[in-house]
Amino acid sequence: MSYPEHLLQNLPQCLTMQEIRNPYIVIEEFFSCYDLSDARRCLDKWFRSAFAEKSRLGKKESLNLLSLQEQLIRLLETAQLLNDDSANDEKALQLTADDTTLMNTALYYNPRRNSLAWECFPRYLSRTEYANPYIVFEKCLGQLDLTGWRQFLKDLFYAATYDTQINEAVTEDDLYYTCKCLFKLVEACHLIKVREIDPGVSPEPAAPGPAGPTISKEELQPVAEDLKAA
């Protein structure tokens, strides 16, 4: 039985069978390669170079960008698989605008080397998306299907690495929102990693401050007497 070509193109092409059965492996792998702050920084540099008249990227940066492009495609394919899960709404947090739980670091941060809680706080998600990051998958795939995302990332890479105007390389109408979707995708996947893949990691205790001078009992005695007199 033959299937329409466009349907086959919207199936995962970069995932193994194990990853298709358990898409969370892809999210974990992405953040073993990138910290959230690093991923946002790379995306920002990519977009700035793509919108510039001349490429701002060297050869090494272009190769790194190619690797990021491949990783993002894998995340998008993962998003499509997870978007079909009917249990996603059950995982949403019940938050209000003035809920102090919003700033609970355990909801968006797991301590790791060279990473601070502030660097892991989402910058591009709405409160609703923060409560239920799976909503982002639906929005990303509503903006473009997998075939469209593959072509968009390919064109964006060309615009960033060659001296080409982005409107000559990319045919997408709403460039700003399409680029923003990639930031949302990465931040949503990071929240899922923190809350579902490796939850329960308590923040590392703060390093003790420098010890003050030692005070003897004889030196404390006059202070105690003054307090009693007061």
C-alpha positions in Angstrom: 0.0 0.0 0.0 1.4 3.4 -0.9 1.0 6.6 1.1 1.0 10.2 -0.1 4.6 11.6 0.0 3.7 14.6 2.2 2.4 12.3 4.9 5.6 10.3 5.0 7.6 13.6 5.2 5.7 14.6 8.3 6.8 11.4 10.2 9.9 11.4 12.3 13.0 10.9 10.2 15.8 11.6 12.7 14.7 9.4 15.6 15.6 5.8 16.4 12.9 3.3 17.2 13.9 3.5 20.9 13.4 7.3 20.8 10.1 7.0 19.0 8.9 4.6 21.8 10.3 7.0 24.4 10.6 10.5 23.1 11.8 11.9 26.4 15.2 10.4 25.6 15.6 13.1 22.9 14.8 15.9 25.4 17.3 14.5 27.9 20.0 14.2 25.2 19.4 17.8 24.0 20.1 19.2 27.4 23.1 17.0 27.9 24.5 18.9 24.9 23.2 22.4 25.8 22.3 24.3 29.0 19.1 26.3 28.5 21.0 29.6 28.6 23.5 28.3 26.0 20.7 27.1 23.7 19.0 30.5 24.0 22.3 32.3 23.3 23.0 30.2 20.2 19.5 30.8 18.9 19.8 34.5 19.4 23.1 34.6 17.6 21.7 32.5 14.8 18.8 34.9 14.3 20.9 38.0 14.5 23.2 36.7 11.9 20.3 35.6 9.7 18.8 39.1 9.8 22.1 40.9 9.3 23.3 42.0 5.8 26.5 39.9 6.1 27.1 36.7 8.0 28.6 37.2 11.5 29.5 33.5 11.9 32.9 31.9 11.5 33.5 28.4 10.2 33.5 26.8 13.7 30.3 28.7 14.6 28.6 27.6 11.4 29.4 24.0 12.2 28.0 24.4 15.7 24.9 25.9 14.2 24.5 23.0 11.8 24.6 20.7 14.9 22.0 22.8 16.7 19.8 22.7 13.6 19.8 18.9 13.6 19.1 18.8 17.4 16.1 21.2 16.9 14.6 19.0 14.2 14.9 16.1 16.6 13.1 18.2 19.3 10.3 19.1 16.8 9.9 15.4 15.8 9.7 14.6 19.6 7.1 17.4 20.0 4.9 15.8 17.4 5.0 12.5 19.2 4.3 14.0 22.6 1.6 16.3 21.3 -0.6 13.2 20.5 -0.6 12.2 24.2 -4.1 12.7 25.7 -2.6 12.8 29.2 -0.8 16.1 28.6 -3.6 18.2 30.2 -3.5 16.2 33.3 0.2 17.2 33.8 -0.7 20.9 33.8 -0.1 22.9 37.0 -3.0 24.9 38.4 -1.5 28.3 38.8 -3.0 31.8 39.2 -1.3 35.1 38.3 -0.5 35.9 41.9 0.4 32.4 42.9 3.7 32.3 44.8 4.3 28.8 43.3 5.2 30.5 40.0 8.6 31.4 41.4 9.3 28.0 43.0 12.7 27.1 41.5 11.9 23.4 41.7 9.4 23.9 38.8 12.0 25.2 36.3 15.5 24.5 37.7 17.7 21.6 38.5 21.1 22.5 39.8 24.0 21.7 37.5 27.5 23.0 37.0 27.8 26.5 35.5 24.0 27.0 35.7 22.0 29.3 38.0 18.3 29.3 38.7 17.8 32.8 37.1 19.4 31.6 33.9 16.8 28.7 33.7 13.7 30.8 34.2 11.6 30.9 31.0 11.7 34.2 29.1 9.3 33.4 26.2 6.5 31.4 27.7 3.1 32.7 28.8 1.7 31.8 32.3 -0.5 29.2 30.6 2.5 27.7 28.7 4.5 27.7 31.9 1.8 25.7 33.7 1.5 23.3 30.8 4.5 23.3 28.5 2.9 20.7 26.2 0.7 23.5 24.8 3.9 24.9 23.1 4.1 21.7 21.0 0.7 22.3 19.5 1.5 26.0 18.8 4.8 25.1 17.1 3.2 22.4 14.9 0.3 24.8 14.2 2.8 27.3 12.9 4.6 24.8 10.6 4.3 21.1 10.1 7.5 19.0 10.3 8.2 19.4 6.6 7.8 23.2 7.0 10.1 23.3 10.0 12.8 21.3 8.2 12.7 23.7 5.3 12.6 26.8 7.5 15.6 25.8 9.6 17.5 24.9 6.4 16.7 28.3 4.9 17.5 30.1 8.2 20.9 28.4 8.3 21.6 29.5 4.8 20.7 33.1 5.6 22.9 33.1 8.7 26.0 31.6 7.1 26.0 33.3 3.7 25.8 37.0 2.8 22.2 36.7 1.9 19.2 38.8 2.9 16.8 36.7 5.0 13.8 37.6 2.9 15.7 36.1 -0.1 16.4 32.8 1.7 13.3 32.4 3.9 9.8 32.4 2.5 8.0 32.3 5.8 5.6 35.3 6.3 5.7 35.7 10.1 9.4 35.4 10.7 9.4 36.9 14.2 6.8 34.5 15.6 8.3 31.5 13.8 11.7 32.3 15.4 10.0 32.9 18.7 8.4 29.4 18.5 11.9 27.9 18.6 12.7 29.7 21.9 9.4 28.5 23.2 10.1 24.9 22.1 13.5 24.8 23.9 12.1 26.4 27.1 9.1 24.1 27.1 11.3 21.0 26.7 13.5 22.2 29.6 10.5 22.5 31.9 9.4 18.9 31.0 12.9 17.7 31.7 13.0 19.4 35.1 9.5 18.3 36.1 9.2 14.8 34.6 12.6 13.4 33.5 14.7 14.2 36.5 12.5 15.6 39.2 13.3 15.7 42.9 16.8 17.1 42.6 17.2 19.4 45.5 19.3 22.6 45.0 22.9 22.4 46.2 23.4 24.0 49.6 24.9 27.4 49.5 28.5 27.6 50.3 29.1 28.8 53.9 30.4 32.4 54.2 33.8 33.2 55.6 34.2 32.5 59.3 34.2 35.5 61.5 36.7 36.1 64.4 36.5 33.8 67.4 35.0 35.6 70.5 35.8 34.3 73.9 33.3 33.9 76.8 35.1 36.8 78.6 34.5 39.1 75.7 30.8 38.1 75.5 30.2 38.6 79.3 29.9 42.5 79.2 27.5 42.3 76.2 25.3 39.8 78.1 25.2 42.1 81.2 24.3 45.2 79.1 21.4 43.3 77.6 20.1 42.3 81.0 20.4 45.9 82.2 18.4 47.1 79.2 
